[in-house]
């Protein structure tokens, strides 16, 4: 299942985080990071998925 989340994170980083943790602090932080730049949002999304 983590592979699917990582693929979604590559396409849309907040979607991968949402599938992992739901709507919470990490989700909103990832939206902000993705709006500031795609790469920070992508790194954060993969970190959240790998951490859990």
MODAMO-V615171 format. One record per helix or strand of 3 or more residues. SS is the DSSP state (2 for helix, 1 for strand). FROM is the first residue (numbers start at 1). LEN is the number of residues. If there is no record, write none. Layout:
ss={SS;SS}
from={FROM;FROM}
len={LEN;LEN}
This chain:
ss={2;2;2;2}
from={2;13;25;38}
len={10;9;12;14}
